[in-house]
C-alpha cells in the first residue's frame, strides 16, 4: 500500500449478483453506484461510555469446524461468512455449510469480513481494475446489494490489502484496520463524512513482531486481534492488544498472546474473539487449503 494525498477509490461498479438460496433473497441488479450510509459529522472519535472488556481465559480448547478461511462472525454469533476455493459463503455461525453462495458471478472478490451488525460485508476486490475494498449491505428483506468500492482517503489500495472486521461505532465513528501482509503492515482507518481516513500506521516492528497479518477490531474498537510472529520466535500465533483511547494508537507494550495448542501451524488467519470471551474463531493453513477452528475456554 502506498500513502497518497486524498485518494478516492471508484464510486461504483457494474456487476451482477449470482443466484442464491431464497432465504437470503439475492437478486440480479443493474450496474449502479451505491451510496454508503450517511455518516454523522457530529459523531465523536470516542464513544461516550468507556469499554468494559471481558477477560481472556488462560487457554483455549480448539475444535475443527470445516474447510475454509477468512471466517468471521457477527456480534450476535448468529451469522458467519467465509471463503473457500475462491468462493464466498454466508452461513449460520459455527458451521461451514455451502448452501448459500454470495456473488457467484463476480470474479476477483476475496477476504470477506462480516461487520458486527451482520448486515454489511467488506471484501477485497481486484477487478475490473486494481484494486479496491468493497462493501455490500443486506436490507431487511435479506437482499445483499451490489458490492461497491468504499472511498479511502490518504492511501492507495493495491492487490495485497485486505479489510478487517470494523468496529460497530456505538455512538462514535467506526474504525477498520486494513492489512498488507506482504509488507507486514496495518493501516487503521476512521470512517468520516468524506470516506475512510488513515489515522494510524503500524509496522510489525511497531508492535514488537517480526510478522503480522489479518487484524480485526472488536465492536467498540478498543481491542484488536491479529495473527503474527513475535520477535525471536518462529511460529505464527494469535495476538490481542487493548487500548483505552480511540484517539491513540495501539501500543506494543499491551500485546499479549492468545494461547491454545493448535497454533503451531503457520498462516493463522482472521482471528476473532466474541465479546463475552466465550469463543475464539480462526483458520489455519494457506489461502487455498485451510481449516476453520472454533475454540472455547479450557
Legacy VTK file of the C-alpha trace (Angstrom):
# vtk DataFile Version 3.0
C-alpha trace
ASCII
DATASET POLYDATA
POINTS 298 float
0.000 0.000 0.000
1.293 3.442 -0.865
0.339 6.521 1.145
-1.099 9.269 -1.051
-2.919 12.540 -0.620
-6.722 12.416 -0.613
-7.088 9.476 -2.976
-10.701 8.415 -3.550
-11.456 4.990 -4.980
-14.044 4.232 -7.652
-17.596 5.301 -6.842
-19.420 2.275 -8.160
-19.212 -0.916 -10.131
-21.262 -2.697 -12.739
-21.580 -6.311 -11.658
-24.335 -8.797 -11.081
-25.033 -10.935 -8.056
-25.307 -14.672 -8.514
-28.372 -16.692 -7.652
-28.733 -17.902 -4.085
-30.983 -19.505 -1.513
-34.343 -17.763 -1.271
-33.732 -17.238 2.433
-31.247 -14.505 1.568
-33.187 -13.214 -1.441
-30.239 -12.366 -3.660
-31.358 -10.869 -6.952
-29.863 -9.545 -10.153
-29.357 -5.804 -10.105
-28.410 -3.311 -12.777
-24.954 -1.756 -12.605
-25.157 1.265 -10.369
-23.269 3.367 -7.883
-24.449 2.572 -4.369
-24.308 5.350 -1.820
-22.841 4.474 1.554
-24.988 5.209 4.623
-24.772 8.839 5.663
-22.087 9.490 8.291
-22.995 11.875 11.081
-20.268 14.527 11.084
-21.050 15.278 14.720
-20.112 11.795 15.902
-17.148 11.886 18.289
-13.955 9.877 17.856
-14.594 8.114 21.168
-17.889 6.614 22.434
-19.459 8.395 25.417
-19.204 5.249 27.574
-15.774 3.565 28.090
-15.496 -0.124 27.130
-15.898 -2.939 29.650
-13.921 -5.817 28.165
-14.222 -9.430 29.215
-11.117 -11.233 30.454
-9.491 -13.759 28.152
-9.144 -17.305 29.511
-5.664 -18.617 30.234
-6.001 -21.189 27.418
-8.428 -22.353 24.765
-9.658 -25.767 23.625
-9.930 -25.716 19.797
-12.007 -27.927 17.530
-12.279 -28.034 13.735
-15.440 -26.723 12.074
-14.655 -27.384 8.414
-12.752 -26.253 5.341
-12.443 -22.523 4.749
-10.582 -19.333 5.583
-11.305 -15.662 6.334
-14.075 -16.874 8.677
-15.787 -14.054 10.583
-18.967 -13.933 12.664
-21.345 -11.139 13.607
-21.512 -9.752 17.158
-24.619 -11.776 17.992
-22.865 -15.016 16.887
-25.812 -15.714 14.580
-24.279 -15.493 11.107
-20.860 -16.059 9.585
-19.110 -15.541 6.273
-16.066 -17.326 4.882
-14.088 -18.040 1.741
-13.245 -21.443 0.324
-11.521 -22.077 -3.010
-12.166 -18.528 -4.150
-15.906 -18.563 -3.377
-17.755 -16.577 -0.697
-20.334 -18.253 1.557
-22.859 -16.928 4.084
-23.809 -19.435 6.768
-25.079 -19.840 10.340
-22.280 -19.140 12.844
-20.394 -22.237 13.861
-20.775 -24.016 10.510
-19.099 -24.059 7.103
-22.210 -25.009 5.162
-22.049 -24.028 1.482
-25.743 -23.888 0.671
-25.665 -20.076 0.309
-23.020 -18.717 -2.050
-22.716 -14.951 -2.401
-21.740 -13.055 -5.563
-21.218 -16.222 -7.613
-20.993 -14.324 -10.911
-18.373 -11.835 -9.702
-14.701 -12.644 -10.178
-11.885 -11.257 -8.064
-13.721 -10.949 -4.733
-11.865 -12.331 -1.723
-11.141 -11.991 2.007
-14.717 -11.334 3.236
-15.315 -9.668 6.601
-18.714 -9.572 8.269
-19.406 -6.384 10.242
-20.680 -6.706 13.845
-24.232 -5.854 12.725
-24.295 -8.866 10.409
-25.721 -6.641 7.666
-22.540 -5.461 5.942
-19.782 -7.329 4.144
-16.377 -5.846 3.375
-14.206 -7.590 0.792
-11.048 -7.100 -1.246
-11.693 -6.819 -4.993
-9.068 -6.917 -7.730
-11.399 -6.472 -10.729
-12.048 -4.883 -13.176
-9.065 -2.671 -12.367
-6.697 -2.981 -9.450
-7.756 -2.563 -6.683
-10.385 -1.681 -4.097
-12.121 -2.580 -0.867
-15.825 -3.017 -1.485
-18.910 -3.052 0.710
-22.199 -4.897 0.345
-25.135 -4.308 2.674
-28.069 -6.567 3.489
-31.522 -4.997 3.765
-34.446 -6.057 5.933
-35.703 -8.387 3.218
-32.384 -10.243 3.144
-31.160 -8.816 -0.189
-27.434 -8.108 -0.498
-26.559 -5.022 -2.530
-24.095 -4.926 -5.404
-20.620 -4.621 -3.857
-19.326 -1.100 -4.412
-15.895 0.395 -3.614
-15.655 2.402 -0.421
-13.885 5.759 -0.518
-10.491 5.723 1.163
-8.558 8.910 1.912
-4.751 9.238 2.132
-3.823 5.731 0.964
-3.892 3.770 -2.274
-5.222 0.205 -2.153
-3.186 -2.378 -4.032
-3.554 -6.129 -4.540
-2.035 -7.029 -1.170
-4.550 -5.171 1.004
-7.457 -6.896 2.759
-10.031 -5.313 5.084
-10.527 -6.285 8.703
-13.699 -6.567 10.765
-14.681 -2.949 11.522
-15.887 -1.613 14.834
-19.620 -1.063 15.283
-19.342 2.625 16.171
-21.641 2.549 19.206
-22.053 6.330 19.249
-18.640 7.097 17.733
-17.023 6.991 14.295
-16.292 3.485 13.068
-12.749 2.160 12.753
-11.280 -0.526 10.484
-7.781 -1.972 10.112
-6.561 -2.862 6.615
-3.769 -5.444 6.407
-0.879 -5.624 3.964
0.633 -8.973 4.988
3.297 -8.810 2.280
4.786 -5.705 3.902
3.782 -6.736 7.466
1.788 -3.543 7.868
-1.569 -2.447 9.317
-3.439 0.738 8.365
-6.091 1.912 10.823
-8.881 3.882 9.142
-11.635 6.060 10.612
-14.992 6.487 8.862
-15.586 10.192 8.213
-18.075 12.065 6.035
-15.714 12.020 3.046
-14.840 8.337 3.431
-12.406 6.212 5.414
-9.372 8.238 6.567
-5.962 6.896 7.567
-5.302 7.682 11.236
-2.582 5.219 12.340
0.029 3.121 10.555
1.550 0.049 12.259
4.557 -1.934 11.056
5.438 -5.326 12.523
8.331 -3.840 14.462
5.973 -1.190 15.866
4.114 -3.975 17.678
7.216 -5.948 18.674
6.607 -8.549 15.953
8.574 -9.911 13.005
5.377 -10.653 11.002
1.730 -9.553 11.274
-1.467 -10.362 9.371
-5.294 -10.217 9.387
-6.192 -7.609 12.003
-9.791 -7.465 13.275
-11.293 -4.945 15.682
-13.746 -5.621 18.487
-17.150 -3.913 18.044
-16.102 -0.995 20.288
-12.745 -0.554 18.509
-10.701 -0.726 21.710
-9.362 -4.238 21.100
-7.517 -5.665 18.071
-6.849 -9.330 17.242
-4.275 -10.403 14.677
-2.010 -13.240 13.577
1.722 -12.806 13.816
5.184 -13.986 14.795
6.745 -12.377 17.847
10.347 -11.204 17.526
12.759 -14.023 18.350
10.178 -16.745 17.629
9.278 -18.736 14.518
5.676 -19.928 14.928
2.716 -17.791 13.963
0.216 -17.255 16.782
-2.904 -15.260 17.626
-2.336 -11.989 19.482
-4.534 -9.364 21.098
-3.910 -5.761 22.046
-6.071 -3.321 24.056
-6.194 0.456 24.322
-8.214 2.889 26.440
-8.485 5.791 23.976
-9.578 5.547 20.327
-7.678 8.724 19.503
-4.408 6.993 20.380
-2.634 4.173 18.547
-2.323 0.638 19.887
0.865 0.260 21.961
3.264 -2.696 21.641
3.515 -2.903 25.439
-0.078 -4.193 25.523
0.368 -7.066 23.043
-0.474 -10.446 24.601
-0.647 -13.933 23.095
-3.997 -15.717 22.842
-2.991 -19.261 23.796
-4.083 -22.636 22.518
-2.261 -25.744 21.395
-3.331 -25.782 17.716
-1.379 -22.716 16.647
1.948 -24.355 15.820
0.881 -24.336 12.155
1.868 -21.304 10.092
-0.664 -18.950 8.476
-3.135 -18.164 11.242
-5.923 -16.238 9.511
-8.608 -13.798 10.724
-8.566 -14.428 14.487
-11.559 -13.063 16.369
-12.863 -13.434 19.941
-16.524 -12.949 20.868
-17.384 -10.053 23.167
-18.082 -12.407 26.068
-14.700 -14.156 25.597
-16.563 -17.462 25.239
-15.376 -18.321 21.705
-12.254 -17.825 19.602
-12.501 -18.172 15.821
-9.637 -18.504 13.327
-8.389 -20.616 10.432
-5.091 -22.392 9.848
-3.446 -23.117 6.509
-2.906 -21.409 3.190
-5.357 -19.198 1.297
-6.393 -22.192 -0.829
-6.226 -25.038 1.716
-7.323 -24.025 5.201
-9.432 -25.262 8.098
-11.715 -23.166 10.320
-11.439 -23.624 14.092
-13.629 -22.602 16.987
-12.058 -22.641 20.430
-13.733 -22.387 23.832
-12.130 -21.712 27.230
-10.409 -24.734 28.756
LINES 1 299
298 0 1 2 3 4 5 6 7 8 9 10 11 12 13 14 15 16 17 18 19 20 21 22 23 24 25 26 27 28 29 30 31 32 33 34 35 36 37 38 39 40 41 42 43 44 45 46 47 48 49 50 51 52 53 54 55 56 57 58 59 60 61 62 63 64 65 66 67 68 69 70 71 72 73 74 75 76 77 78 79 80 81 82 83 84 85 86 87 88 89 90 91 92 93 94 95 96 97 98 99 100 101 102 103 104 105 106 107 108 109 110 111 112 113 114 115 116 117 118 119 120 121 122 123 124 125 126 127 128 129 130 131 132 133 134 135 136 137 138 139 140 141 142 143 144 145 146 147 148 149 150 151 152 153 154 155 156 157 158 159 160 161 162 163 164 165 166 167 168 169 170 171 172 173 174 175 176 177 178 179 180 181 182 183 184 185 186 187 188 189 190 191 192 193 194 195 196 197 198 199 200 201 202 203 204 205 206 207 208 209 210 211 212 213 214 215 216 217 218 219 220 221 222 223 224 225 226 227 228 229 230 231 232 233 234 235 236 237 238 239 240 241 242 243 244 245 246 247 248 249 250 251 252 253 254 255 256 257 258 259 260 261 262 263 264 265 266 267 268 269 270 271 272 273 274 275 276 277 278 279 280 281 282 283 284 285 286 287 288 289 290 291 292 293 294 295 296 297
